[in-house]
Amino acid sequence: MDEYWYFALFNFFVSIGLLFVSRINGTDVLRGLYVLFSFLPSIAAGVRRLHDTDRSGWWLLLPIVNIIFLCLPGTPGDNRFGPQPGDDRA
């Protein structure tokens, strides 16, 4: 669970920083490149988080529902998607 929120927090701060840089430069090239290169990792992190809550990654396609599911605590122990993250039994 913590991995997803650290990733989201990092993306938030980088986006804010690039917003200020783009306001100074007058161009959105850096922000566009960051969005382009962080798109797939963001989807992967969201799917991993949903799997942690024992839900399918397809829930990311529903905007309001996925925010609710991402904020819920993960299932304790193993679930149908594998062992609990951080568990050394693989």
Backbone torsions as a table, in degrees:
resi	resn	phi	psi	omega
1	MET	NA	-41.2	-177.5
2	ASP	-64.6	-33.1	-179.0
3	GLU	-58.3	-44.7	-178.2
4	TYR	-63.3	-44.5	-176.0
5	TRP	-72.1	-32.6	173.6
6	TYR	-65.6	-40.4	177.5
7	PHE	-63.0	-44.7	179.5
8	ALA	-64.7	-40.7	178.9
9	LEU	-65.2	-43.0	177.4
10	PHE	-60.4	-46.6	178.8
11	ASN	-61.3	-38.3	179.3
12	PHE	-62.0	-49.4	-178.0
13	PHE	-67.6	-38.4	177.2
14	VAL	-64.8	-40.9	179.2
15	SER	-64.1	-41.0	177.5
16	ILE	-64.3	-43.6	178.3
17	GLY	-61.7	-43.3	178.8
18	LEU	-69.4	-28.0	175.2
19	LEU	-63.0	-45.7	178.2
20	PHE	-64.7	-41.0	179.2
21	VAL	-64.4	-40.2	-179.5
22	SER	-69.9	-30.5	175.8
23	ARG	-68.1	-36.6	179.0
24	ILE	-71.8	-45.4	-178.0
25	ASN	-76.6	-26.9	-177.6
26	GLY	80.8	15.0	179.0
27	THR	-137.0	150.4	-178.3
28	ASP	-105.5	21.8	-175.8
29	VAL	-63.6	-46.3	-179.2
30	LEU	-64.4	-41.9	178.1
31	ARG	-63.6	-41.2	178.6
32	GLY	-62.9	-42.1	178.0
33	LEU	-65.8	-40.1	179.1
34	TYR	-64.5	-42.9	178.0
35	VAL	-63.0	-41.4	179.7
36	LEU	-62.0	-45.5	-176.5
37	PHE	-82.1	-16.4	179.2
38	SER	-101.7	1.0	-177.2
39	PHE	-64.7	-55.4	-178.5
40	LEU	-66.1	-42.3	175.3
41	PRO	-61.3	-31.8	177.7
42	SER	-66.9	-41.1	177.3
43	ILE	-64.6	-43.7	-179.6
44	ALA	-62.4	-42.0	179.4
45	ALA	-65.8	-39.5	178.3
46	GLY	-65.2	-41.2	178.5
47	VAL	-66.1	-41.6	177.4
48	ARG	-61.4	-39.5	179.6
49	ARG	-66.8	-41.5	177.9
50	LEU	-65.9	-37.5	176.1
51	HIS	-64.4	-32.3	176.5
52	ASP	-63.3	-30.6	177.6
53	THR	-91.9	11.2	178.9
54	ASP	64.2	38.8	176.6
55	ARG	-125.5	156.0	179.5
56	SER	-71.3	150.1	177.7
57	GLY	-67.5	-16.8	179.2
58	TRP	-64.5	-17.6	177.7
59	TRP	-63.8	-16.8	177.5
60	LEU	-62.5	-20.3	-178.5
61	LEU	-75.8	-15.1	178.6
62	LEU	-102.9	108.3	-168.2
63	PRO	-57.3	-51.6	-175.0
64	ILE	-75.1	-41.4	-177.4
65	VAL	-63.4	-40.5	-176.8
66	ASN	-67.9	-32.4	177.4
67	ILE	-64.4	-41.0	178.4
68	ILE	-64.9	-46.6	-179.2
69	PHE	-65.0	-36.2	-179.8
70	LEU	-68.1	-25.8	-179.3
71	CYS	-86.8	-13.3	179.3
72	LEU	-75.2	151.4	177.5
73	PRO	-68.8	152.7	178.8
74	GLY	-71.5	164.7	177.9
75	THR	-75.9	136.2	178.8
76	PRO	-71.8	137.8	178.5
77	GLY	78.5	-160.3	-178.3
78	ASP	-77.2	153.7	172.5
79	ASN	-136.8	-172.6	-174.4
80	ARG	-66.5	-13.3	179.9
81	PHE	-97.0	0.2	176.5
82	GLY	128.9	-170.6	-178.5
83	PRO	-71.9	162.2	179.1
84	GLN	-61.5	137.6	178.4
85	PRO	-57.5	138.5	-178.4
86	GLY	89.0	-5.8	178.3
87	ASP	-81.8	129.9	-176.0
88	ASP	-82.4	-7.7	176.7
89	ARG	-79.3	113.6	-179.8
90	ALA	-130.6	NA	NA
